[in-house]
Amino acid sequence: MDRLWEGQQALPFDKEGQVVVVTLTVDDAANAAIGGESGDGRGSSASTSTSTVPGHAPAHPGGGATHERTPSGSVLGSMFARGSSSNLTAFLSGGIGGSERAAYRLGPVSLALEVTDVTPKPRKLELRRVNNSGTDTMPSQLYDIMRQAKLEVIQELVLKEGTTRLLTDLLPRWIALRRLDLAGSGLVAVPEEIDQLPQIEALILDNNKLAALPSLVKLRNLRELRADTNQIWSLRTDLRECTELRIISLEGNRLTKPVLDMRALAKVHTLQLFGNPIEYLPEMHHAFNLRSLSLANVRVTSDATFDAVEVSTGDGSGLISSAFGGGGARQGSKAYAPFFSLIFRHSSCQHLLIATAIARIAAEDKANCDAIASTEGAVQQLLSMVLSNDVLVVREASKTLAALAADPILAQKLVDAQALQRIQSLLGDSESAVQICGLQILSNLAFSSDYIARKLFSETLLDSLINLVREGKCRQVQIMGLEAMGNLSFEPTNRRTVARYARSLLAGYALSGSAGQSLSSVLSPKASRVGNAAFGAAAGQGVNSGSDVERSERFGSGIEAGARTAGDLPQEKPGVVLTANPGALEAEAGANITQNLKP
């Protein structure tokens, strides 16, 4: 061991591209069994092992002149950092298996160390013509070079225009090829021989003149397919056989009805169809891994959990960034019109990635809400999305509907489209998250105008809200139930009905004190102006004093007086009191209502 250490210290190499060949010869005849004969029947012949070590010096293990040979070969194993049973360590350990320590000591070893050059193995080969004359004839000198090159280890092959015939001429030698890049090679058809390369994982066909793609069913390992900027007008149905695909990019083609079986292609996480005159989208429900999508003139990307979604629009001059949460320039609603027209034409808008993008766009600008509502079929599709089995899709669709509902004109469109039926379904769901979605839409609709509030209101709806406030499984449901009740009560007729049927409920919360802390502990100091107005909205100026008749008469007047006192709200908007001595629930609901009232 010491000789090995000293020998490698004196080796004359210090550069890449060299290795050390270590040759050790062990005289097995000199190995004596500890305490007697080994009885293993081995002869006295010498054994030789040759090991190749990369061009760097191993650390000294710090061992002595002799070491017991063990099945694991741990001493030399730590020195050479190798674990294979066929390596140098296994040779010196005798290849003995089992957990018992071998009863042999290392005999005389002759050591030879030799530095030798190593020919690097190429991984990528790229060929292009400097001056392309339009011919695909290759010079004989190139073939001479190719015959000497180690093409069998090439993993990435890039062939530009005028050089693609090398793919077929040397086909048997591309046995290690994983990525084939034929972008910009002037192809009008993909070479048929490509199906003889089943190991390919990436096929790049961008910027050619392809009208169609060949059958790729034999490329069972294909994970990435790119054919941007061609003339492809249809897709083969057998593309569904390429079940390992993760990336499909077909931007800038002539696709109108792309046939993509996303159930079979469920592993796809990137689907790029930007710049195609698409009329109908494939069904997207089963594309559970989809995180990047481009359609019409819009690109949508998301992280794994859909918490960070970015949307960008493009035109003839290139991409215009409008990433949400960033500082991108806001675009007019017309920028999204082609996207809206496409996604609301079919139920593919119910995919979570698309639903999230719609919600983000709607939240960005009121003009976008106008564009969504004016798109044919959009309102009906959104109302259909809130009945999805995917709670996350319901959540995103509800955000969009709530954004639309905040505008009186758009709210009227929702009411005309029977939005109340969908809201009732959401309120009756057993999941709190779904109930919150319904309450969110209802609150915004009720707040949009007295006319809408009166049209929505019914004793059945009031009963649903009362039940949610009383029996809601979570605090947020109760708060939003109170908020919806308050927003409906801005309309005078509704307010009298709420006072008649819900007074005992609200008074009970106010008088029992069981609902939580006072308003002052709920609102932060930074929200003091909102807190003053909310307190007036919630307190009702003495609902819990005087007779029941007096309380009832004063029930609807408190919010207006409190708001005017705070100086935070428009003078012309009366409202409804929620409670006299508000607990946390009523305080937060009142704060929400009052915040909406602020000019």
N, C-alpha and C positions, 0 to 999 in steps of 0.2 A: 504494500500500500504506500509506504514511504517512497519507494522507487517510482511509483506511478505519479505521486505528487511532485517529486523533484523533476521528473521528466517533462511533465506538462508545463512547469514553470519556465523551462528553458526553451520551449517551442518558439520558433522564429515566425510567428504569424500575428498580425494585428489588423486585419482588414476583412471586410465582407467578401464572400465568394470563395472562402477557403474552409476546409474542414480538416480535422485531425483523425487519421486512421490509427486506432489503437489495436495492436495485436498482442495477445497474451497467450502464452503456452504453459499449461499446468501439467506437471509430471504426476499423474495419478499413482504411479508406482510408489512414490515417496509418501503417500498419505497412509498413516497408520491409524488403526482404530484405537480409541482411548480405552486403555485397559485390556486390549487383546485384539484378535482378528475381527474384522467387520462381518465376514461371512456373507457378503453380498454378491460374491462371485464375479466381481469386476476384474478385468485384466490389468496389466501394468503398462498399457500403452499411454502415450501422451495425448492430451487433448488441446486443441487450438481454437481460439475465438477471436474474431475480428469485429470491432465495433467502430462506428463512425460517429464522432462527436463534433458538433458545430464549432465554429471558430471563436470560442471564448473559453477562458480558463475556469474550471469548476472550483468551488470552495474546498479548502482542505478539511477533511472530515475529522482530523485530529486523532486518528487511530494509531495503534502500535504496529510492531513488525508483523505480528501474526494475529489472525482473527478467526474465531470459530465460524464455520460455514453454517448458515441457517436457511430454512426453507424460504424465508421472505427476502433474504439478501439485503437486509436493512442498511448495512454499512455502505455498500457500494450503491445501493438504491438511492440513498440520500445524496451521494456524490454525483451520480449521473442523472438523477431525477427521472428515472425510467421505471415503469411498472410492468412491462411485458415479460412473459415467461420465456421469450425467445431472445432476450437481450443479454448484454454482458453480465449483468447481475445474476441472472438465472444460471448462466454458464459457471460462474465462480461459486455459486451456491450449490452446484451439483444437480440442480433441478429436482431436489428432494421435496416431496409433498408432505402434507400432514402438519400437525401442530408441535411435534416433538423436535427438540434441537438435534441436529445431525451430529453424530459422534466422529467427526472428522475435523482435522486441522488443515489449513491451507498449506500445501506443499510448495516446493520450489517453483517459481514463476519466472519465465523469461518475458521481457517486455520490449515491444517495439512501437515507437511513435513516429508517424510520418505525416507531414503537412502536404495536402494536395489541393489543387484548384477544383472548383465545382462549376459546372456549366449551369447557369440559372435556367429554370423552367419557365417558358413564356406562358402567360395567362390570357393575354388579349392580343388579337391581331386585327389591325385596321388597314384596309387597302383603298386607295383612291387614285384616280388619274389627275395629274396636274393640268393637262390640257386634253379634255375629253373631245374626241373627234366623232363620237357617236357609234363607234365600233366596240364590240365586246371581245375582239380577238386579243389574246394576252401574249406578250413576248415570251419566247422560249426560255430566256434567261430567268424569268420569274418562276417558271416551273422547276428549273434547276435549283433555285433557292428553296422552293417549297419542298422539294424532295429531301433536302438535307435538314430542313427545320423539323422540330418536334411538334408537329401539328396534333398529335394524339393527346397532348396535354392542354391544348387551347380550350379555354372556358367561355370566352367572349369573342365573337367574330363580327366585325363591322365591314360591310362591303358597300362601297358607293357606286355610282353610275359607271357602267363599263367594266365592272370587276365581278359582277354577281355569278358569272359562269364558274368561278373557282369553287363555289359552293357545291355544284354538281360534279365538276371534274375531279374534285378531291373528296367526294362524299364519304368513302369508307374511313377516312382518317379523322373525321370530326367526332370521335367517339366520346370526348369529354365535354363537348359543347353544351353550355347551359343558356347562353344568351346570344340570340341571333338578331343583329341589327341591319336591316336592309332599307333604312330610311333614306329618302332622297336618291334612290338608285334607278329611278326612271321605269319602274316595273309597271306593266299593264296587267300582269298576272303573276301570282306567286308560284315559284317552281314546284311542280308536283312532288319532286323528290324530298320535299321538306318532311313528309310523313315518315321518312326513314330515319328521322332524328327524334325518337320518342322521348329522349332525355331532356329536351329543351324546356326551360322554365320561363323564358321571356322571348317574345317575338315582336319586333319593332318594325312597322311597315309605314311609318309616317311619310307624308310628302311624296307620294307616288301617284300613279294614274289608275288605281285599282277601281273597277266597277263592282267587284264582289270579292269576298274572301273564300278561300278554298275550304274544303272539309278539314277540320283540325282534330277529328275524333281520336286519331292515333297519338296525338301529343298529350298523353295522359298526365304528364307532370306540369303542363302549362299553367303558370300562375299569373302572368302578365301579358296582355294582348293590347297593342297600340297600333292604330291605323288612322291617325288624324290626317286631315287635309288630303283626302282622296275623293273619289266619285262614287262611293259605295251607296247604293240605294236600297239594299235589302240585306238581311242576315239569314244565314242558313239555320234551320231549326235544330240541326245536330250540334250546334254550339253548346247546347245544354249538356252534352256528354263531357265537356271539359270542366268537370266538377271541382277541380283544384284552383280555378281562376279566382284571383283576388282583385285584379285591376283590369277593367275594360275601358279603353279610351277610344272613342270614335268621333271625335270633334271635327267639325268642318266637313261633313259629308252631305249626302242627299237623302238621309233616312227620313221616312215619313211615319212608318209604323214598325218600329224595331221589335222584332220577335225575340224576346229574352225571357226565358223561363227562370225567374228568380227563385223559385222553389228549388230547382236543381242547382242553380248558381248561388246558393245561400252563403257561400264564403266570400262573395264579392264585397269589398269595403269601399271601392272607388269605381263609380260609373260616370263617365264623362261623355255627354251627348251635346255639348255646347255647339251652337251654330248649325244645327240640323233643322230642316223645316218639319219638325215632328208634329203630327196631328193627334196621335194617341200614345200614351205612355204604356209600357208593360205593367202588369200587376206587380206592385212593390211590397205587398204585405209580408212576404216571406224573406225579404232582404234584411234580415235582422242585424247583419254586420255592417250595413251601409253607413258610412260616415262622410263620404265626399261625393257630391252630385253636381253635375252641371247640365242645365236644360235651357233651351231657348237662348236667352242672353244673360243668364244668371248662374253664378257658381255658389254652392253652399258647402261649407265644411264644418265639421264638428269634432269635439274631443270624444273620448269613449263614452262619457256619461251624458252627453248633450247639454252640459252646463255652459260650454263656451261654443257658440255658433256664430260663424261669420258668413256674411252674404256680400257678394260683389256683383255689380252689373257691368256689362260690356257693350260696346258698339263698334262701329267700323274702325275707330281710332284706337281701339284697345280697351283694356280693363279700366273701369273706374271704381276705385275702392270705396266701399261704404260699410266697412266692418263695424259691427255693433260694439259699443263700448269704447270705440277708438275715436280718433279725430278726423276720420274721413269726411270728405265733403258730402253733404246731403244732396241726394238726387231727387228730381221731380218724380211724381207718381207715375208718369208715362214710362219711366225707365223699366218699371216692373210689369207693364201691361202685357207683353208677350208671355212672360212667365205665368202670370195669373190666368191668362186665357188658356194656357196649356194644362196647368195642374188642376184647375177646377172643372175640366172637361170630363174627368174620370175620377174614380175613387182612389187613384194612386196618391192623392193628396192626404190620405189617411196614414201614410207612413210617418213615423215620428220625426225623421229629419226634415221632411217637407212641412209638417205641421208646426214644428218649432221655428222654421224659417219664416213662415207666414206670420206667426205671432210676433217675431222680432221686427219684421217689416211694418206691421200694423202699429207697433208701439213707437216706431221711429218718427212718424209724421202723420198728422191727421189726413193729409192729402192721400197718403197710401191707403187709409181706411176708405176714403171715397172711391179710390180705384178698385179696391177689393169688392165693395158693395155694388159697383157698377158692372162688374164682370159677370157675364151670364153663368148662372148656376152656382156662383160662389156662396151665396147665403145658404142655399139648400145643402150644399156640400158641407159647410161648416156646421150646420145644425145636425147633419148626419154624423159628423165626426164626434160630436159629444156623446153619441150612443156607442162609441167604440168599446171593445172589451179591454183595450189598453188604456189604463188610467192616465198614463202620461200623454197620450194623444188627446184624451178628454181635457186634460189640463191646458194644453197648448191651444186647442180649438176654443176653449172657454175664454182664454186671454184675448184671442182675436175678436170673439163676439162681444166681450165686455168693452173692448176698445171701440168697436162700432157702435155699441149701445150708448156710449157717452154723448153721441151727437143726436139731437132730436130728429133730424131727417132720416138718418140711418137707423135710428131706433124704431121709427115707424115702419121701415122695411122689414125689420126683424119681427115686429108684432104681426105684420101682414103675412109673414111666412110661417106663422104659428109657432113662434119661438117659445111662447108660454107653455106649450105642451112639452117641449124638450126640457124646460126649466122644472116643471113639475116632476118629470121622470128623474132628473138629477136630484131634486130634493128628497125624493122617495127612496133613493138608493141607500143601501146599508153602509157604504163606505163614506167616512167623513170627508176624504179628499174629493169625492165626487159631489157631495153635498155642498162643499165650499165652492166648487165650480159653478153650480147652479145659483148660489147666493150672490156670487160675484156678478154674473150676468144680470140677475134680477135687480140688484141694487143700482147698477148703472142705468138700466132701463127706467126704473122708477124715478130716478133723479133727473132724467133728461127733460121731462116736461110734465106738467099736471095732467095734460091730456093722456099721455102714455100711462102715467101712474093710475089714472082712473080706469083706463081700458084694461090694465093688467089685474086690478084689484078684484078680489072676490073673498067671500067668507071662507071658502075652501082653501084658498091660498093663505089667508090669515091663520087658519087652523094649522096648516103645515109649518108656518113660521113659529107659532106658539109652541108646537111640539118640539121643534128643533131647539128653541131656547130652553125649554124645560128638560129635554131628554138628550140633547146633543152629547155625543161621546167625547168631544174635545172642546176646549175653550174657544177655539177659533170659530167653530160652527155657531156657538152661542152668540159670540160678538157679532158675526156677520148676519145672523138672524135678526138681532136687534137693529143693526144698521139698515137692513132691507125694510124692516117694519117702519123705521123712522123715515126713510126716503119715500116710501109709499104714502106716509101720512102728511107729506107736504101738501097734498091735495086735500082741500077742506072736507069733502064728503068722506074720503077714506079716513081722515083724522077722527071724525066723529065715530065711525065704526070701530076703529082701533081703541078709542077711549071707552067704548061700550064693552068690548069683549076682552081687551087685554089689560084694562086698568088694574085689575087685581093682581095679575102676573107681575106687572112692572112695579106696582106699589109694594108687593111682597118682597121683591128684590131690594127695593129701597129701604124698607123698614126693618127687614131681618138682619141686614148687615152681614149676611153669610156669603155674599157674592165676592167679597174680597176687600182690598184696601180702598182708601178714598182716592179721589181723582188726582190729588196732589202727588201721591206716591206712584201714580201710573205714568204721568206725563213728565218728561225731563224738563229741567229749567230752560233749556234752549227752546222749548215749545210753549213758553208761558203765554204768548198771545193766543195761540191755538187753544191752550188750556183754559184761558178765561172764557173764550167763546164757547168751548165745549162744555164748560161747567154750567154756563147759562142755558145751553141746549139741553143738558142732562138734568139740571136741578129743577127747572120749572117754577122757580120762585115760590116754593111753599106748597107743593102738591101734597105733602104729608101733613099738612095742618088744615084745620077747619073741617067742615062736614064733607061727606062723600059727594054731595051735590056740588059744593063749592070746588072741590078738587077736580071734579069732572069738567066744570065750566072753565077752570083755569088750565086744563090739561094741555090745550094746544097753543097757549099764548106764551109760555115760558121761554121757548127757544128764541122767539123774535126779540123779547125784551133783553134776554141775556146777550144775544148777539150784538144788539145795538149798543148795549152798555160796554161791551168789550171793544167796540169800534172796529171789529175785524170783518164783518159780513155785510153784504148788500142790504140796504134798508128795506128793499121791496120784497124780500123772500121770507115769508113766515114759515114756521115749521112745527115740529112736534116734540114734546118733552118725552124723555125715556124714563127718567126716574128722578125722585126728589133728592135723595141722599145717596148719590151713586156709588155703587161698588165698582170693582175693577172692570167687570164686563160692560156695564152701562157706560162707564167713563170712556172706555176705548171705542165703543160704538158711537157715542156722542162725538168724540174727537174725530172719528172717520167722517161722520156726516158733516161736521162743521168745516173740516178741511176741504171737502168738496165745494162748500159754499163760498170759500174765500175767492175774491175776484182775481 
